Amino acid sequence: MATTTTNTAHLEQQVNQQRSEIARLKGRISTLSEDLGAIKRDIADFRRRVTDDMTALVENIQEERTRR
């Protein structure tokens, strides 16, 4: 009977440790998910800015050609 009690206590300890680890990992996943969303927004903003810059550059080149 003592072995059963010891095993049960040990299993309960393992379950509690795993519960704690799962909670920590869920928090980490949440943080990473938020970071990924921020990165996606940054990339979209970067692409938009590059597009705007390239458009302005092409327009300037075309204006210079028409002036000649």
Gaussian input, Z-matrix of N, CA and C with variables (Angstrom, degrees):
# hf/3-21g

backbone

0 1
 N
 C     1     B1
 C     2     B2     1     A1
 N     3     B3     2     A2     1     D1
 C     4     B4     3     A3     2     D2
 C     5     B5     4     A4     3     D3
 N     6     B6     5     A5     4     D4
 C     7     B7     6     A6     5     D5
 C     8     B8     7     A7     6     D6
 N     9     B9     8     A8     7     D7
 C    10    B10     9     A9     8     D8
 C    11    B11    10    A10     9     D9
 N    12    B12    11    A11    10    D10
 C    13    B13    12    A12    11    D11
 C    14    B14    13    A13    12    D12
 N    15    B15    14    A14    13    D13
 C    16    B16    15    A15    14    D14
 C    17    B17    16    A16    15    D15
 N    18    B18    17    A17    16    D16
 C    19    B19    18    A18    17    D17
 C    20    B20    19    A19    18    D18
 N    21    B21    20    A20    19    D19
 C    22    B22    21    A21    20    D20
 C    23    B23    22    A22    21    D21
 N    24    B24    23    A23    22    D22
 C    25    B25    24    A24    23    D23
 C    26    B26    25    A25    24    D24
 N    27    B27    26    A26    25    D25
 C    28    B28    27    A27    26    D26
 C    29    B29    28    A28    27    D27
 N    30    B30    29    A29    28    D28
 C    31    B31    30    A30    29    D29
 C    32    B32    31    A31    30    D30
 N    33    B33    32    A32    31    D31
 C    34    B34    33    A33    32    D32
 C    35    B35    34    A34    33    D33
 N    36    B36    35    A35    34    D34
 C    37    B37    36    A36    35    D35
 C    38    B38    37    A37    36    D36
 N    39    B39    38    A38    37    D37
 C    40    B40    39    A39    38    D38
 C    41    B41    40    A40    39    D39
 N    42    B42    41    A41    40    D40
 C    43    B43    42    A42    41    D41
 C    44    B44    43    A43    42    D42
 N    45    B45    44    A44    43    D43
 C    46    B46    45    A45    44    D44
 C    47    B47    46    A46    45    D45
 N    48    B48    47    A47    46    D46
 C    49    B49    48    A48    47    D47
 C    50    B50    49    A49    48    D48
 N    51    B51    50    A50    49    D49
 C    52    B52    51    A51    50    D50
 C    53    B53    52    A52    51    D51
 N    54    B54    53    A53    52    D52
 C    55    B55    54    A54    53    D53
 C    56    B56    55    A55    54    D54
 N    57    B57    56    A56    55    D55
 C    58    B58    57    A57    56    D56
 C    59    B59    58    A58    57    D57
 N    60    B60    59    A59    58    D58
 C    61    B61    60    A60    59    D59
 C    62    B62    61    A61    60    D60
 N    63    B63    62    A62    61    D61
 C    64    B64    63    A63    62    D62
 C    65    B65    64    A64    63    D63
 N    66    B66    65    A65    64    D64
 C    67    B67    66    A66    65    D65
 C    68    B68    67    A67    66    D66
 N    69    B69    68    A68    67    D67
 C    70    B70    69    A69    68    D68
 C    71    B71    70    A70    69    D69
 N    72    B72    71    A71    70    D70
 C    73    B73    72    A72    71    D71
 C    74    B74    73    A73    72    D72
 N    75    B75    74    A74    73    D73
 C    76    B76    75    A75    74    D74
 C    77    B77    76    A76    75    D75
 N    78    B78    77    A77    76    D76
 C    79    B79    78    A78    77    D77
 C    80    B80    79    A79    78    D78
 N    81    B81    80    A80    79    D79
 C    82    B82    81    A81    80    D80
 C    83    B83    82    A82    81    D81
 N    84    B84    83    A83    82    D82
 C    85    B85    84    A84    83    D83
 C    86    B86    85    A85    84    D84
 N    87    B87    86    A86    85    D85
 C    88    B88    87    A87    86    D86
 C    89    B89    88    A88    87    D87
 N    90    B90    89    A89    88    D88
 C    91    B91    90    A90    89    D89
 C    92    B92    91    A91    90    D90
 N    93    B93    92    A92    91    D91
 C    94    B94    93    A93    92    D92
 C    95    B95    94    A94    93    D93
 N    96    B96    95    A95    94    D94
 C    97    B97    96    A96    95    D95
 C    98    B98    97    A97    96    D96
 N    99    B99    98    A98    97    D97
 C   100   B100    99    A99    98    D98
 C   101   B101   100   A100    99    D99
 N   102   B102   101   A101   100   D100
 C   103   B103   102   A102   101   D101
 C   104   B104   103   A103   102   D102
 N   105   B105   104   A104   103   D103
 C   106   B106   105   A105   104   D104
 C   107   B107   106   A106   105   D105
 N   108   B108   107   A107   106   D106
 C   109   B109   108   A108   107   D107
 C   110   B110   109   A109   108   D108
 N   111   B111   110   A110   109   D109
 C   112   B112   111   A111   110   D110
 C   113   B113   112   A112   111   D111
 N   114   B114   113   A113   112   D112
 C   115   B115   114   A114   113   D113
 C   116   B116   115   A115   114   D114
 N   117   B117   116   A116   115   D115
 C   118   B118   117   A117   116   D116
 C   119   B119   118   A118   117   D117
 N   120   B120   119   A119   118   D118
 C   121   B121   120   A120   119   D119
 C   122   B122   121   A121   120   D120
 N   123   B123   122   A122   121   D121
 C   124   B124   123   A123   122   D122
 C   125   B125   124   A124   123   D123
 N   126   B126   125   A125   124   D124
 C   127   B127   126   A126   125   D125
 C   128   B128   127   A127   126   D126
 N   129   B129   128   A128   127   D127
 C   130   B130   129   A129   128   D128
 C   131   B131   130   A130   129   D129
 N   132   B132   131   A131   130   D130
 C   133   B133   132   A132   131   D131
 C   134   B134   133   A133   132   D132
 N   135   B135   134   A134   133   D133
 C   136   B136   135   A135   134   D134
 C   137   B137   136   A136   135   D135
 N   138   B138   137   A137   136   D136
 C   139   B139   138   A138   137   D137
 C   140   B140   139   A139   138   D138
 N   141   B141   140   A140   139   D139
 C   142   B142   141   A141   140   D140
 C   143   B143   142   A142   141   D141
 N   144   B144   143   A143   142   D142
 C   145   B145   144   A144   143   D143
 C   146   B146   145   A145   144   D144
 N   147   B147   146   A146   145   D145
 C   148   B148   147   A147   146   D146
 C   149   B149   148   A148   147   D147
 N   150   B150   149   A149   148   D148
 C   151   B151   150   A150   149   D149
 C   152   B152   151   A151   150   D150
 N   153   B153   152   A152   151   D151
 C   154   B154   153   A153   152   D152
 C   155   B155   154   A154   153   D153
 N   156   B156   155   A155   154   D154
 C   157   B157   156   A156   155   D155
 C   158   B158   157   A157   156   D156
 N   159   B159   158   A158   157   D157
 C   160   B160   159   A159   158   D158
 C   161   B161   160   A160   159   D159
 N   162   B162   161   A161   160   D160
 C   163   B163   162   A162   161   D161
 C   164   B164   163   A163   162   D162
 N   165   B165   164   A164   163   D163
 C   166   B166   165   A165   164   D164
 C   167   B167   166   A166   165   D165
 N   168   B168   167   A167   166   D166
 C   169   B169   168   A168   167   D167
 C   170   B170   169   A169   168   D168
 N   171   B171   170   A170   169   D169
 C   172   B172   171   A171   170   D170
 C   173   B173   172   A172   171   D171
 N   174   B174   173   A173   172   D172
 C   175   B175   174   A174   173   D173
 C   176   B176   175   A175   174   D174
 N   177   B177   176   A176   175   D175
 C   178   B178   177   A177   176   D176
 C   179   B179   178   A178   177   D177
 N   180   B180   179   A179   178   D178
 C   181   B181   180   A180   179   D179
 C   182   B182   181   A181   180   D180
 N   183   B183   182   A182   181   D181
 C   184   B184   183   A183   182   D182
 C   185   B185   184   A184   183   D183
 N   186   B186   185   A185   184   D184
 C   187   B187   186   A186   185   D185
 C   188   B188   187   A187   186   D186
 N   189   B189   188   A188   187   D187
 C   190   B190   189   A189   188   D188
 C   191   B191   190   A190   189   D189
 N   192   B192   191   A191   190   D190
 C   193   B193   192   A192   191   D191
 C   194   B194   193   A193   192   D192
 N   195   B195   194   A194   193   D193
 C   196   B196   195   A195   194   D194
 C   197   B197   196   A196   195   D195
 N   198   B198   197   A197   196   D196
 C   199   B199   198   A198   197   D197
 C   200   B200   199   A199   198   D198
 N   201   B201   200   A200   199   D199
 C   202   B202   201   A201   200   D200
 C   203   B203   202   A202   201   D201

   B1=1.4568
   B2=1.5219
   B3=1.3262
   B4=1.4609
   B5=1.5203
   B6=1.3347
   B7=1.4595
   B8=1.5209
   B9=1.3149
   B10=1.4607
   B11=1.5198
   B12=1.3164
   B13=1.4628
   B14=1.5156
   B15=1.3212
   B16=1.4640
   B17=1.5228
   B18=1.3198
   B19=1.4684
   B20=1.5215
   B21=1.3226
   B22=1.4618
   B23=1.5234
   B24=1.3164
   B25=1.4690
   B26=1.5213
   B27=1.3207
   B28=1.4643
   B29=1.5326
   B30=1.3165
   B31=1.4623
   B32=1.5293
   B33=1.3320
   B34=1.4660
   B35=1.5248
   B36=1.3236
   B37=1.4637
   B38=1.5301
   B39=1.3156
   B40=1.4667
   B41=1.5269
   B42=1.3307
   B43=1.4649
   B44=1.5272
   B45=1.3215
   B46=1.4634
   B47=1.5300
   B48=1.3238
   B49=1.4617
   B50=1.5228
   B51=1.3003
   B52=1.4635
   B53=1.5258
   B54=1.3191
   B55=1.4589
   B56=1.5347
   B57=1.3162
   B58=1.4680
   B59=1.5271
   B60=1.3147
   B61=1.4693
   B62=1.5299
   B63=1.3066
   B64=1.4679
   B65=1.5220
   B66=1.3242
   B67=1.4674
   B68=1.5229
   B69=1.3252
   B70=1.4681
   B71=1.5253
   B72=1.3266
   B73=1.4616
   B74=1.5331
   B75=1.3206
   B76=1.4694
   B77=1.5199
   B78=1.3212
   B79=1.4608
   B80=1.5188
   B81=1.3187
   B82=1.4651
   B83=1.5229
   B84=1.3338
   B85=1.4643
   B86=1.5250
   B87=1.3041
   B88=1.4598
   B89=1.5288
   B90=1.3270
   B91=1.4667
   B92=1.5250
   B93=1.3132
   B94=1.4679
   B95=1.5233
   B96=1.3052
   B97=1.4596
   B98=1.5249
   B99=1.3219
   B100=1.4683
   B101=1.5280
   B102=1.3391
   B103=1.4686
   B104=1.5202
   B105=1.3272
   B106=1.4642
   B107=1.5227
   B108=1.3229
   B109=1.4669
   B110=1.5126
   B111=1.3371
   B112=1.4670
   B113=1.5275
   B114=1.3142
   B115=1.4652
   B116=1.5294
   B117=1.3281
   B118=1.4720
   B119=1.5269
   B120=1.3283
   B121=1.4729
   B122=1.5272
   B123=1.3309
   B124=1.4640
   B125=1.5236
   B126=1.3209
   B127=1.4690
   B128=1.5224
   B129=1.3156
   B130=1.4679
   B131=1.5235
   B132=1.3277
   B133=1.4616
   B134=1.5247
   B135=1.3285
   B136=1.4671
   B137=1.5273
   B138=1.3286
   B139=1.4693
   B140=1.5235
   B141=1.3321
   B142=1.4625
   B143=1.5158
   B144=1.3218
   B145=1.4680
   B146=1.5269
   B147=1.3226
   B148=1.4697
   B149=1.5211
   B150=1.3183
   B151=1.4664
   B152=1.5267
   B153=1.3402
   B154=1.4708
   B155=1.5238
   B156=1.3314
   B157=1.4668
   B158=1.5290
   B159=1.3393
   B160=1.4650
   B161=1.5276
   B162=1.3214
   B163=1.4614
   B164=1.5238
   B165=1.3237
   B166=1.4669
   B167=1.5227
   B168=1.3131
   B169=1.4583
   B170=1.5291
   B171=1.3181
   B172=1.4676
   B173=1.5247
   B174=1.3241
   B175=1.4699
   B176=1.5251
   B177=1.3210
   B178=1.4635
   B179=1.5182
   B180=1.3165
   B181=1.4666
   B182=1.5255
   B183=1.3225
   B184=1.4644
   B185=1.5183
   B186=1.3201
   B187=1.4713
   B188=1.5249
   B189=1.3174
   B190=1.4713
   B191=1.5238
   B192=1.2893
   B193=1.4549
   B194=1.5276
   B195=1.3401
   B196=1.4695
   B197=1.5196
   B198=1.2991
   B199=1.4682
   B200=1.5154
   B201=1.2867
   B202=1.4742
   B203=1.4826
   A1=111.24
   A2=117.11
   A3=121.11
   A4=110.77
   A5=115.78
   A6=120.27
   A7=110.23
   A8=117.10
   A9=121.26
   A10=110.68
   A11=116.94
   A12=121.36
   A13=110.35
   A14=116.15
   A15=121.13
   A16=110.23
   A17=116.27
   A18=120.50
   A19=110.82
   A20=117.06
   A21=121.09
   A22=110.71
   A23=116.82
   A24=121.10
   A25=110.28
   A26=115.51
   A27=119.75
   A28=110.47
   A29=116.90
   A30=120.57
   A31=111.29
   A32=116.57
   A33=119.82
   A34=111.06
   A35=116.12
   A36=120.42
   A37=110.05
   A38=116.78
   A39=120.74
   A40=111.04
   A41=116.28
   A42=120.72
   A43=109.82
   A44=117.22
   A45=120.65
   A46=111.45
   A47=116.56
   A48=119.91
   A49=110.96
   A50=116.27
   A51=120.30
   A52=111.00
   A53=116.88
   A54=121.03
   A55=109.87
   A56=115.10
   A57=119.87
   A58=110.99
   A59=116.23
   A60=120.95
   A61=110.94
   A62=117.41
   A63=121.89
   A64=110.25
   A65=116.90
   A66=120.58
   A67=110.27
   A68=117.00
   A69=120.95
   A70=110.59
   A71=116.53
   A72=120.45
   A73=111.65
   A74=117.06
   A75=119.86
   A76=110.46
   A77=116.80
   A78=120.55
   A79=111.31
   A80=116.21
   A81=120.66
   A82=111.00
   A83=116.65
   A84=120.62
   A85=110.26
   A86=116.71
   A87=121.07
   A88=110.63
   A89=116.19
   A90=120.81
   A91=110.97
   A92=116.63
   A93=120.38
   A94=111.24
   A95=116.80
   A96=121.01
   A97=111.10
   A98=116.21
   A99=120.39
   A100=110.66
   A101=116.50
   A102=120.59
   A103=111.11
   A104=116.34
   A105=120.52
   A106=111.00
   A107=116.57
   A108=120.08
   A109=111.39
   A110=116.71
   A111=120.72
   A112=110.37
   A113=117.34
   A114=121.02
   A115=110.58
   A116=116.52
   A117=119.71
   A118=110.73
   A119=116.43
   A120=119.38
   A121=110.68
   A122=116.74
   A123=120.31
   A124=111.54
   A125=117.03
   A126=120.72
   A127=110.25
   A128=117.14
   A129=120.33
   A130=110.33
   A131=117.28
   A132=121.41
   A133=110.56
   A134=116.75
   A135=121.18
   A136=110.33
   A137=116.98
   A138=120.25
   A139=111.02
   A140=116.26
   A141=119.87
   A142=110.43
   A143=116.92
   A144=120.36
   A145=111.84
   A146=116.57
   A147=119.41
   A148=109.70
   A149=116.93
   A150=121.17
   A151=110.19
   A152=115.99
   A153=119.40
   A154=111.29
   A155=116.80
   A156=120.74
   A157=111.42
   A158=116.59
   A159=119.66
   A160=110.88
   A161=116.69
   A162=120.79
   A163=110.12
   A164=117.02
   A165=120.93
   A166=110.37
   A167=117.53
   A168=121.64
   A169=111.07
   A170=116.43
   A171=120.52
   A172=109.98
   A173=117.22
   A174=119.96
   A175=111.01
   A176=117.33
   A177=120.34
   A178=111.78
   A179=116.50
   A180=120.30
   A181=109.84
   A182=117.19
   A183=120.50
   A184=111.17
   A185=117.99
   A186=120.81
   A187=110.43
   A188=116.69
   A189=119.26
   A190=111.02
   A191=119.06
   A192=122.16
   A193=111.28
   A194=116.53
   A195=118.54
   A196=111.05
   A197=119.12
   A198=122.46
   A199=111.44
   A200=117.38
   A201=120.54
   A202=112.26
   D1=-36.17
   D2=-179.86
   D3=-63.44
   D4=-35.92
   D5=178.94
   D6=-65.59
   D7=-40.65
   D8=179.00
   D9=-63.56
   D10=-42.02
   D11=178.80
   D12=-65.11
   D13=-42.29
   D14=178.88
   D15=-63.92
   D16=-45.51
   D17=178.99
   D18=-62.50
   D19=-42.45
   D20=179.07
   D21=-62.72
   D22=-44.36
   D23=178.87
   D24=-62.82
   D25=-41.75
   D26=179.32
   D27=-64.38
   D28=-44.00
   D29=179.22
   D30=-64.15
   D31=-40.11
   D32=177.31
   D33=-62.54
   D34=-38.99
   D35=177.50
   D36=-63.96
   D37=-44.03
   D38=178.99
   D39=-62.39
   D40=-42.91
   D41=179.51
   D42=-61.77
   D43=-43.64
   D44=179.01
   D45=-63.68
   D46=-40.99
   D47=177.44
   D48=-64.33
   D49=-42.29
   D50=179.51
   D51=-66.86
   D52=-38.28
   D53=177.18
   D54=-60.87
   D55=-43.53
   D56=179.04
   D57=-64.82
   D58=-43.11
   D59=179.54
   D60=-64.45
   D61=-40.56
   D62=178.40
   D63=-62.87
   D64=-42.70
   D65=178.58
   D66=-62.69
   D67=-41.78
   D68=178.60
   D69=-63.62
   D70=-43.41
   D71=-179.27
   D72=-67.15
   D73=-37.14
   D74=176.41
   D75=-62.00
   D76=-40.66
   D77=176.95
   D78=-63.05
   D79=-41.73
   D80=179.47
   D81=-65.23
   D82=-41.78
   D83=177.88
   D84=-61.89
   D85=-41.35
   D86=178.68
   D87=-61.12
   D88=-45.07
   D89=178.51
   D90=-62.34
   D91=-45.05
   D92=179.81
   D93=-64.11
   D94=-37.41
   D95=177.72
   D96=-63.18
   D97=-43.35
   D98=177.24
   D99=-64.30
   D100=-41.52
   D101=178.43
   D102=-62.46
   D103=-41.13
   D104=179.15
   D105=-63.09
   D106=-40.42
   D107=176.95
   D108=-61.79
   D109=-41.14
   D110=178.86
   D111=-65.65
   D112=-40.82
   D113=178.82
   D114=-63.60
   D115=-42.40
   D116=178.91
   D117=-61.96
   D118=-41.02
   D119=177.99
   D120=-65.41
   D121=-40.50
   D122=178.51
   D123=-63.01
   D124=-41.05
   D125=179.50
   D126=-65.82
   D127=-42.60
   D128=178.68
   D129=-62.79
   D130=-41.01
   D131=178.06
   D132=-65.20
   D133=-42.60
   D134=178.33
   D135=-60.60
   D136=-45.95
   D137=179.99
   D138=-61.54
   D139=-41.76
   D140=179.30
   D141=-62.45
   D142=-42.97
   D143=-179.69
   D144=-66.28
   D145=-39.97
   D146=177.59
   D147=-64.39
   D148=-42.48
   D149=178.26
   D150=-60.19
   D151=-45.72
   D152=178.87
   D153=-61.71
   D154=-42.73
   D155=179.57
   D156=-64.59
   D157=-42.96
   D158=-179.79
   D159=-66.35
   D160=-38.78
   D161=177.96
   D162=-62.62
   D163=-45.31
   D164=179.05
   D165=-63.31
   D166=-39.98
   D167=179.71
   D168=-63.65
   D169=-46.11
   D170=179.76
   D171=-63.77
   D172=-42.01
   D173=178.88
   D174=-62.87
   D175=-40.56
   D176=177.94
   D177=-64.04
   D178=-40.32
   D179=178.41
   D180=-64.93
   D181=-42.61
   D182=179.37
   D183=-65.16
   D184=-38.52
   D185=177.52
   D186=-64.95
   D187=-40.40
   D188=178.35
   D189=-64.59
   D190=-37.45
   D191=179.33
   D192=-67.22
   D193=-38.33
   D194=-179.04
   D195=-72.82
   D196=-23.26
   D197=178.74
   D198=-74.70
   D199=-22.98
   D200=-176.35
   D201=-82.05

